[in-house]
Amino acid sequence: MSESLITNIYMFRNKLNMKHIHPYAMDTRAALLFVLIVIVSISFTQLYNEQESDLFQNSPIFYTDSRSIMDTTVTAAIYDSDTEHAVQTVDKAFERIAQTDELMSSYKNDSQLTILNENNRLEDPSEELLFVISRSTYYSNISNGAFDITIKPILDLWSGKFSPGGTYKPPSQEEIDTTLELVDYKKIVIEENTISTEPGMKIVLGGIAKGYAVDQAIGSLIDDGIESCFVDAGGDGRYIGVKPDGSSWTVGLQNPDKQGEFITVIQLENMAVATSGNYERYFSDAAKVSHISDPRTGYSSQGLISATVIAETTMDADALATTVFVLGEKEGLELIESLEDIECLIITSDKRILQSSGFTTYENTEI
């Protein structure tokens, strides 16, 4: 008995202009504008009744598990030849994600990131944290500061205004200008196994840590001999190998206006995809405050509703989706066109759909 596993995250309501052009918060709570729907053909007969018939004993089984980690739902799915091994392997993958969260969460009091933010200094940081912070500067450099992990003071300023006890009014220009003095990725110093920042500066890794965690989980699965799998964390997903029938992993970008219909369907093998966006702007044109702010101006990014990026690693897709969302239509597409093996699809604030020049290579026009 063959069925499909379909993960729906959000529904949307307004009409979209479906025009295609072929040319280019960093917060863990960033909402997805496109629903990334993983369509996986599986055999539940094999999964639950593999011991009832010799026919299934040597056939690959499909095993999947979902857990709440990193403030989102994470799903890991694999094809394996043994159920017990599959369970153990997926457990280890989730452990890798949990380890990343323990190191890089802004909400855990004992995380290395929290210690760094409280003291503006962290000695003997983990190799993982060093790598993610160092890699963040790459995205900052290629985007001229549109991606900046030191944006946390700005996010905290806006959050404080619209939280209980706040004014429920935007911060003044003076408040924004003063806070922006604490935002500058170039002032992160890494030397002699120590990370340091200037007093008052704070780092948030919401725009990159989730993607890194997915890559870590995928690495764990590959190390355990898994050749066909995916891991998805709230829409940031990486897809390895092909399914037992030789077909690629299929990911549908759902039409926000009609549940069950796709704007497009992409096929992925050894690639990742991630989306950043502000779904509230889709629901209401009156939505003015985005959870994704521009670290160069201190204001929320307004030009796009969402940006979806395809890349070889989830960390690249995650960080670049945020970057493109901040840069906007013109600069965002120009950046993507300048990078190798990176493609994107964006929806603008006036609901036009645009693609990078190579995005069509991943599309399945037959579905």
C-alpha positions as CSV (number, residue, x, y, z in Angstrom):
1,M,0.0,0.0,0.0
2,S,1.7,3.2,-1.2
3,E,0.9,6.6,0.2
4,S,2.4,10.1,0.4
5,L,3.8,11.9,3.4
6,I,2.9,15.5,3.1
7,T,4.0,18.1,5.6
8,N,1.7,21.3,5.5
9,I,2.9,24.2,7.6
10,Y,0.7,27.2,6.7
11,M,-2.3,28.1,4.6
12,F,-2.6,31.5,2.9
13,R,-5.5,33.4,1.5
14,N,-4.9,36.2,-0.9
15,K,-4.5,36.1,-4.7
16,L,-1.0,36.0,-6.3
17,N,0.2,37.4,-9.6
18,M,1.8,34.3,-11.1
19,K,4.1,36.1,-13.4
20,H,7.6,34.5,-13.7
21,I,10.7,36.4,-14.6
22,H,13.9,34.5,-15.4
23,P,16.8,36.9,-14.7
24,Y,18.6,37.3,-8.9
25,A,15.8,38.0,11.7
26,M,17.7,36.4,11.7
27,D,15.1,35.0,14.2
28,T,14.5,31.4,14.8
29,R,10.8,32.2,14.7
30,A,10.9,33.4,11.2
31,A,7.7,32.3,9.5
32,L,7.6,30.6,6.0
33,L,5.7,32.1,3.1
34,F,5.9,29.1,1.0
35,V,4.8,25.7,2.4
36,L,7.6,23.3,1.6
37,I,5.7,20.1,1.0
38,V,7.8,16.9,1.0
39,I,6.2,14.3,-1.1
40,V,7.6,10.9,-0.3
41,S,6.3,7.6,-1.8
42,I,6.5,5.0,1.0
43,S,5.2,1.5,1.6
44,F,3.5,1.2,4.9
45,T,3.2,-2.6,4.3
46,Q,7.0,-2.7,4.4
47,L,7.2,-0.4,7.4
48,Y,4.7,-2.3,9.6
49,N,4.5,-5.8,8.2
50,E,8.1,-6.4,7.0
51,Q,8.3,-9.6,9.1
52,E,5.1,-11.1,7.8
53,S,6.5,-12.0,4.4
54,D,10.0,-12.9,3.1
55,L,9.2,-10.6,0.2
56,F,9.9,-7.5,2.4
57,Q,12.8,-8.8,4.5
58,N,15.4,-7.4,2.2
59,S,13.5,-4.4,0.9
60,P,14.3,-0.9,2.2
61,I,11.9,0.4,4.8
62,F,10.9,4.0,5.2
63,Y,11.3,5.3,8.7
64,T,10.5,8.9,9.9
65,D,10.3,10.8,13.2
66,S,9.4,14.3,14.1
67,R,10.4,16.3,17.2
68,S,10.1,19.8,18.5
69,I,13.6,21.3,18.6
70,M,15.1,24.8,18.0
71,D,11.7,26.4,18.3
72,T,10.3,24.4,15.3
73,T,9.3,21.0,14.2
74,V,12.1,18.9,12.8
75,T,11.4,15.8,10.7
76,A,14.0,13.2,9.8
77,A,13.2,10.5,7.3
78,I,15.4,7.7,5.9
79,Y,15.3,4.5,3.9
80,D,17.1,1.7,5.6
81,S,17.2,-2.1,5.5
82,D,16.6,-2.6,9.3
83,T,14.1,-1.0,11.5
84,E,16.2,-1.2,14.7
85,H,19.1,0.4,12.9
86,A,16.9,3.1,11.4
87,V,15.5,4.0,14.9
88,Q,19.0,4.3,16.3
89,T,20.4,6.2,13.4
90,V,17.6,8.8,13.5
91,D,18.0,9.1,17.2
92,K,21.7,10.0,16.7
93,A,20.8,12.6,14.1
94,F,18.4,14.3,16.5
95,E,21.1,14.3,19.1
96,R,23.3,16.3,16.8
97,I,20.5,18.8,16.3
98,A,20.0,19.1,20.1
99,Q,23.7,19.6,20.6
100,T,23.7,22.5,18.1
101,D,20.7,24.0,20.0
102,E,22.5,23.7,23.3
103,L,25.5,25.6,21.9
104,M,23.8,28.3,19.8
105,S,20.4,29.1,21.3
106,S,19.7,32.6,22.3
107,Y,17.0,31.4,24.7
108,K,19.0,28.9,26.8
109,N,20.8,30.6,29.7
110,D,23.7,28.1,29.7
111,S,24.4,28.1,25.9
112,Q,27.8,29.2,24.7
113,L,26.1,32.0,22.7
114,T,24.3,33.3,25.8
115,I,27.5,33.3,27.7
116,L,29.2,35.3,24.9
117,N,26.4,37.8,24.8
118,E,26.4,38.3,28.5
119,N,30.1,38.7,28.9
120,N,31.1,39.9,25.4
121,R,33.7,37.3,25.6
122,L,33.9,33.5,25.3
123,E,37.0,31.4,25.9
124,D,37.5,28.0,24.5
125,P,34.3,28.0,22.3
126,S,33.3,24.8,20.6
127,E,34.6,24.3,17.1
128,E,30.9,24.3,15.9
129,L,30.3,27.8,17.3
130,L,33.5,29.1,15.9
131,F,32.7,27.7,12.5
132,V,29.2,29.1,12.4
133,I,30.3,32.6,13.5
134,S,33.2,32.6,11.1
135,R,31.0,31.4,8.2
136,S,28.5,34.2,9.1
137,T,31.1,36.8,8.1
138,Y,31.2,35.3,4.6
139,Y,27.5,36.0,4.1
140,S,28.0,39.5,5.6
141,N,30.8,40.3,3.3
142,I,29.1,39.2,0.0
143,S,25.9,41.1,1.0
144,N,27.6,44.3,2.2
145,G,26.1,43.8,5.6
146,A,22.6,42.7,4.7
147,F,23.3,39.6,6.7
148,D,24.7,40.4,10.1
149,I,24.5,38.2,13.2
150,T,25.1,41.2,15.5
151,I,21.6,42.4,14.8
152,K,20.2,41.2,18.1
153,P,20.1,44.7,19.8
154,I,17.9,45.9,17.0
155,L,15.6,42.9,17.2
156,D,15.4,43.3,21.0
157,L,14.6,47.0,20.6
158,W,11.6,46.3,18.3
159,S,10.5,43.3,20.4
160,G,10.5,45.4,23.5
161,K,8.3,48.1,21.9
162,F,5.6,45.5,21.0
163,S,5.7,43.3,24.0
164,P,3.7,43.6,27.2
165,G,4.8,46.8,29.0
166,G,6.0,48.3,25.8
167,T,4.7,51.4,24.0
168,Y,3.3,49.4,21.1
169,K,4.7,52.1,18.9
170,P,7.8,51.9,16.7
171,P,11.1,53.1,18.2
172,S,12.2,56.6,17.5
173,Q,14.8,57.3,14.9
174,E,17.1,58.4,17.7
175,E,16.6,55.0,19.4
176,I,17.3,53.1,16.2
177,D,20.4,55.2,15.4
178,T,21.8,54.6,18.9
179,T,21.1,50.9,18.8
180,L,22.7,50.5,15.4
181,E,26.0,51.5,16.9
182,L,26.0,48.1,18.5
183,V,25.4,46.3,15.1
184,D,28.6,45.6,13.2
185,Y,29.8,42.1,12.3
186,K,33.3,43.5,11.6
187,K,33.7,44.0,15.4
188,I,33.5,40.3,16.2
189,V,37.0,39.3,17.1
190,I,38.2,35.7,16.9
191,E,41.8,35.1,18.2
192,E,43.6,32.6,20.4
193,N,40.6,30.4,20.7
194,T,38.5,33.3,22.1
195,I,35.5,35.1,20.7
196,S,34.9,38.7,21.8
197,T,32.6,41.5,20.9
198,E,32.3,45.1,22.1
199,P,30.3,46.0,25.2
200,G,26.6,45.9,24.5
201,M,26.9,43.9,21.3
202,K,24.8,40.7,21.1
203,I,24.8,37.9,18.5
204,V,21.8,35.9,17.2
205,L,22.2,32.9,15.0
206,G,18.6,32.4,14.0
207,G,19.4,33.0,10.3
208,I,22.0,30.3,10.1
209,A,22.0,27.9,13.1
210,K,19.0,25.9,12.0
211,G,20.5,25.2,8.6
212,Y,23.8,24.2,10.2
213,A,21.9,21.8,12.6
214,V,20.2,20.2,9.6
215,D,23.6,19.7,7.9
216,Q,24.9,18.2,11.1
217,A,22.0,15.7,11.3
218,I,22.5,14.8,7.6
219,G,26.2,14.2,8.3
220,S,25.3,11.9,11.1
221,L,23.0,9.9,8.9
222,I,25.6,9.6,6.2
223,D,28.2,8.5,8.7
224,D,25.8,5.7,9.7
225,G,25.6,4.5,6.2
226,I,22.3,6.1,5.1
227,E,22.2,6.9,1.4
228,S,18.6,8.0,1.0
229,C,17.2,10.5,3.5
230,F,16.0,14.0,4.3
231,V,15.9,16.3,7.3
232,D,13.6,19.2,7.4
233,A,13.5,21.9,10.2
234,G,10.6,24.1,9.8
235,G,11.0,24.4,6.1
236,D,14.8,24.3,6.0
237,G,15.5,20.9,4.4
238,R,18.3,18.8,2.9
239,Y,17.7,15.8,0.6
240,I,20.3,13.1,0.1
241,G,20.4,10.5,-2.7
242,V,17.4,9.1,-4.4
243,K,14.5,7.0,-3.3
244,P,14.7,3.2,-3.8
245,D,12.8,3.4,-7.1
246,G,15.5,5.8,-8.4
247,S,13.3,8.9,-8.3
248,S,14.4,12.2,-6.8
249,W,13.0,13.8,-3.7
250,T,10.1,16.0,-4.7
251,V,9.4,19.3,-2.9
252,G,6.3,21.3,-3.7
253,L,6.1,25.1,-3.2
254,Q,2.4,25.4,-2.4
255,N,0.2,28.0,-4.0
256,P,-0.7,30.3,-1.1
257,D,-4.1,30.8,-2.6
258,K,-5.2,27.2,-3.0
259,Q,-4.4,24.4,-0.7
260,G,-3.1,21.3,-2.5
261,E,-1.9,23.2,-5.5
262,F,1.7,24.1,-6.1
263,I,3.3,27.2,-7.5
264,T,6.0,24.9,-8.7
265,V,7.5,21.5,-7.9
266,I,11.2,20.9,-7.6
267,Q,13.2,17.7,-7.5
268,L,16.3,17.5,-5.3
269,E,19.2,15.1,-5.0
270,N,22.0,16.0,-2.6
271,M,20.7,19.6,-2.3
272,A,19.0,21.8,0.3
273,V,16.2,24.4,0.2
274,A,15.2,27.0,2.7
275,T,12.7,29.9,2.9
276,S,12.6,33.2,4.8
277,G,9.7,35.5,4.9
278,N,6.9,37.4,6.5
279,Y,3.6,35.5,6.1
280,E,1.7,38.2,8.0
281,R,2.2,40.6,5.1
282,Y,0.5,38.1,2.9
283,F,-2.5,38.0,5.2
284,S,-2.7,41.7,5.7
285,D,-1.3,44.7,3.9
286,A,-1.4,46.5,7.2
287,A,1.3,44.3,8.7
288,K,4.2,46.8,9.2
289,V,6.6,45.0,11.5
290,S,8.7,42.1,10.2
291,H,10.6,39.7,12.3
292,I,13.4,40.0,9.7
293,S,15.1,43.4,10.0
294,D,17.7,45.1,7.9
295,P,20.9,45.4,10.0
296,R,21.9,48.4,7.8
297,T,18.9,50.5,8.6
298,G,17.4,49.0,11.8
299,Y,13.9,48.7,10.1
300,S,12.0,45.7,9.1
301,S,12.5,44.4,5.5
302,Q,9.6,45.4,3.4
303,G,10.4,44.5,-0.3
304,L,9.5,40.8,-0.3
305,I,7.0,38.4,1.2
306,S,9.4,35.5,0.9
307,A,12.7,34.2,-0.5
308,T,13.3,30.5,-1.2
309,V,16.9,29.4,-1.9
310,I,18.3,26.1,-3.3
311,A,21.9,25.3,-2.4
312,E,24.2,22.4,-1.7
313,T,24.0,22.8,2.1
314,T,21.2,23.8,4.3
315,M,23.4,26.4,6.1
316,D,24.0,28.2,2.7
317,A,20.3,28.0,1.8
318,D,19.2,29.2,5.3
319,A,21.6,32.2,5.4
320,L,21.1,33.2,1.8
321,A,17.3,33.1,2.0
322,T,17.5,35.6,4.9
323,T,20.1,37.6,2.9
324,V,18.0,37.8,-0.2
325,F,14.9,38.7,1.9
326,V,16.8,41.7,3.3
327,L,18.4,42.7,0.0
328,G,15.1,42.7,-1.9
329,E,14.2,42.0,-5.5
330,K,17.0,43.6,-7.5
331,E,20.0,43.2,-5.2
332,G,18.9,39.8,-4.0
333,L,18.6,38.3,-7.5
334,E,21.9,39.9,-8.5
335,L,23.6,38.3,-5.5
336,I,22.2,34.8,-6.3
337,E,23.2,35.2,-10.0
338,S,26.8,35.9,-8.9
339,L,27.1,32.7,-6.9
340,E,27.7,29.2,-8.3
341,D,25.2,26.4,-7.7
342,I,22.8,28.7,-5.9
343,E,19.2,29.4,-7.2
344,C,16.2,31.2,-5.7
345,L,12.5,32.0,-6.1
346,I,11.1,35.1,-4.5
347,I,7.6,36.6,-4.0
348,T,7.6,40.4,-4.0
349,S,5.4,42.6,-1.7
350,D,3.1,43.1,-4.7
351,K,2.8,39.4,-5.1
352,R,4.9,38.8,-8.2
353,I,6.9,35.6,-8.4
354,L,10.5,35.8,-9.7
355,Q,13.2,33.2,-10.3
356,S,16.9,33.2,-10.8
357,S,18.0,32.1,-14.2
358,G,18.9,28.5,-13.2
359,F,15.9,27.7,-11.0
360,T,14.1,26.0,-13.8
361,T,16.7,23.2,-13.8
362,Y,15.2,21.9,-10.6
363,E,11.5,22.2,-11.6
364,N,9.4,19.2,-12.5
365,T,7.0,20.5,-15.1
366,E,5.3,17.1,-15.4
367,I,3.6,17.3,-12.0
